[in-house]
Amino acid sequence: MSSTVNQCLEAFFTPASALDEYQCDSCGWVSTSTLSPSISAPPTILMIHLKRLVLGKKIQHLVGFKEELDLSPHMAESP
């Protein structure tokens, strides 16, 4: 089994629903939230730390990468 840095980034930046519900103080409307991680500005130097343990078990498979990394799918939208 092998994966790529791009696949790891896709998994990291996947939006996740929060378990909490929030209520508006003004109107009483109840809503859930979604955590959508993004990058606001591309870094000059990018360091990637890969989690190599899952449930106490070491992950042994290779992670491939290219010399160039496209971060545009993970960038925050401009206001």
GROMACS elastic network, one bead per residue, 0.5 to 0.9 nm:
[ bonds ]
;  ai    aj funct       b0    kb
    1    60     6  0.88168   500
    1    61     6  0.57237   500
    1    62     6  0.74264   500
    2    61     6  0.53682   500
    2    62     6  0.50294   500
    2    63     6  0.58533   500
    2    64     6  0.75093   500
    3     6     6  0.83533   500
    3     7     6  0.64955   500
    3     8     6  0.75091   500
    3    61     6  0.77565   500
    3    62     6  0.66085   500
    3    64     6  0.62159   500
    3    65     6  0.89111   500
    4     7     6  0.52114   500
    4     8     6  0.64231   500
    4     9     6  0.87367   500
    4    62     6  0.81879   500
    4    65     6  0.56982   500
    4    66     6  0.87280   500
    5     9     6  0.61575   500
    5    10     6  0.86148   500
    5    48     6  0.87553   500
    5    50     6  0.89158   500
    5    63     6  0.64108   500
    5    64     6  0.62483   500
    5    65     6  0.55003   500
    5    66     6  0.83176   500
    5    69     6  0.86741   500
    6     9     6  0.50708   500
    6    10     6  0.61795   500
    6    11     6  0.86955   500
    6    64     6  0.87938   500
    6    65     6  0.75762   500
    6    69     6  0.78326   500
    6    70     6  0.85018   500
    7    10     6  0.50328   500
    7    11     6  0.63016   500
    7    12     6  0.86910   500
    8    11     6  0.51699   500
    8    12     6  0.62460   500
    8    13     6  0.87310   500
    8    50     6  0.82950   500
    8    63     6  0.87909   500
    9    13     6  0.60634   500
    9    14     6  0.85137   500
    9    74     6  0.82867   500
   10    13     6  0.53303   500
   10    14     6  0.61260   500
   10    73     6  0.88640   500
   10    74     6  0.82357   500
   11    14     6  0.54168   500
   12    15     6  0.84805   500
   12    37     6  0.79769   500
   13    16     6  0.88278   500
   13    36     6  0.68362   500
   13    37     6  0.54796   500
   13    38     6  0.66859   500
   13    74     6  0.67930   500
   14    35     6  0.87123   500
   14    36     6  0.68833   500
   14    37     6  0.75552   500
   15    34     6  0.64868   500
   15    35     6  0.55293   500
   15    37     6  0.68798   500
   16    33     6  0.87100   500
   16    34     6  0.55712   500
   16    35     6  0.51828   500
   16    36     6  0.66351   500
   16    37     6  0.89487   500
   17    20     6  0.88127   500
   17    32     6  0.74589   500
   17    33     6  0.60913   500
   17    35     6  0.61421   500
   17    36     6  0.87590   500
   18    21     6  0.78249   500
   18    32     6  0.66797   500
   18    33     6  0.54512   500
   18    34     6  0.56404   500
   18    35     6  0.67359   500
   19    32     6  0.74329   500
   19    33     6  0.79696   500
   20    31     6  0.88220   500
   20    32     6  0.63714   500
   20    33     6  0.73364   500
   21    30     6  0.65539   500
   21    31     6  0.55513   500
   21    33     6  0.69900   500
   22    29     6  0.81976   500
   22    30     6  0.55290   500
   22    31     6  0.53147   500
   22    32     6  0.60348   500
   22    33     6  0.75350   500
   23    26     6  0.88244   500
   23    27     6  0.83327   500
   23    28     6  0.56116   500
   23    29     6  0.55060   500
   23    31     6  0.64050   500
   23    32     6  0.88077   500
   24    27     6  0.57013   500
   24    29     6  0.52974   500
   24    30     6  0.65114   500
   24    31     6  0.82781   500
   25    28     6  0.57046   500
   25    29     6  0.81425   500
   26    29     6  0.82657   500
   37    74     6  0.80216   500
   37    76     6  0.83730   500
   38    73     6  0.89393   500
   38    74     6  0.53555   500
   38    75     6  0.53903   500
   38    76     6  0.51846   500
   38    77     6  0.87724   500
   39    42     6  0.67892   500
   39    43     6  0.89291   500
   39    71     6  0.82612   500
   39    72     6  0.89288   500
   39    74     6  0.60783   500
   39    76     6  0.54881   500
   40    74     6  0.89219   500
   40    75     6  0.59397   500
   40    76     6  0.51285   500
   40    77     6  0.79554   500
   40    78     6  0.84827   500
   41    75     6  0.72020   500
   41    76     6  0.79606   500
   42    45     6  0.86860   500
   42    46     6  0.84841   500
   42    71     6  0.74692   500
   42    72     6  0.87894   500
   42    75     6  0.78227   500
   43    46     6  0.59261   500
   51    54     6  0.78620   500
   51    59     6  0.84402   500
   52    57     6  0.83406   500
   52    58     6  0.57977   500
   52    59     6  0.50974   500
   52    60     6  0.77354   500
   53    56     6  0.57558   500
   53    57     6  0.53860   500
   53    59     6  0.57455   500
   54    57     6  0.53034   500
   54    58     6  0.65756   500
   54    59     6  0.70824   500
   55    58     6  0.84704   500
   59    62     6  0.89246   500
   65    68     6  0.83625   500
   65    69     6  0.82334   500
   66    69     6  0.66983   500
   70    73     6  0.74403   500
   70    74     6  0.87160   500
   71    74     6  0.54799   500
   71    75     6  0.64667   500
   72    75     6  0.52152   500
   72    76     6  0.86920   500
   73    76     6  0.86757   500
   75    78     6  0.89813   500
   76    79     6  0.89707   500
